[in-house]
Amino acid sequence: MIVGNIELLTLQKIIDSEDFKNELRVLSSWGANIKQEAPIIYALAKLLDKKGYNIALEWKVKSRQKNDMMINEAILEAKFFYEEDIEQRLKKEFNKDNKNIDQMLFRINEAKKNNKNLPFNVGYSILKDIFRKTLDFFMLILLSRDLKNVPERDLKFINWTDNCLKYNKKFEYNNQDIFYILIEFLEKIRNEKSFKDVRIDIDINTKFPSTYHIYLFDFR
């Protein structure tokens, strides 16, 4: 059975389903040492496939750009970051350009023109997907983790453990000030390119207490 066009509400319901939450519960354990963007996309693709949607991963469109997923005719791109990335990277990048999205886009264009790569970043990578790619949906995954009470034997299985613990000591788990930074950044994007959006928060209290904050943006 092949179904019609994918809608924002459908994506929201799938991500908020117990099947998807169970995928995250397992992933939060075995995937604690990686950026989890790819396995989360695969989990979503599996559930969409079960519902009858045509799915193509790492799909190349006519412009030869590669996107994370095609759902029937809709293109979805995704990015994954940790909560501390917002405080340590996005805040710095956003302030560096005086919270001016046009200035950030200018830096991206200049880097491309001069055949240079920008350093690992948060804001620039989000902007590149939204403004330089042809896409219908953008999924931003933000993972908050509380590692303060995780036993030492388990901490060794997490990459960036020292950085995570340093952040946990400085801020409370799910620090709302960090989300204000992100919200301000997203509102600047909305001023340039309108979208509909939803946010789903999923608590995963397994080996590594975590909350997945999943933002869905519909640019159609």
Buried (B, 14 or more C-beta within 10 A) or exposed (E): EEEEEBEBEBBBEBBBEEEBBEBBBEBBBEBBEEBBBBBBBBBBBEBBEEEEBEBEEEBEEEEEBEBBBBBBEBBBBBBBBBBBBBBBBBBEBBEEBEEEBEEBBEBBEEBEEEEEEBEEBBBBBBBBBBBEBEBBBBBBBBBBBBBEEBEEEBBEBBEBBEBBBEBBEEBEBBBEEBBEBBEEBBEBBEEEEEBEBBEBEBEBEEBBBBBBBBBBBBBE
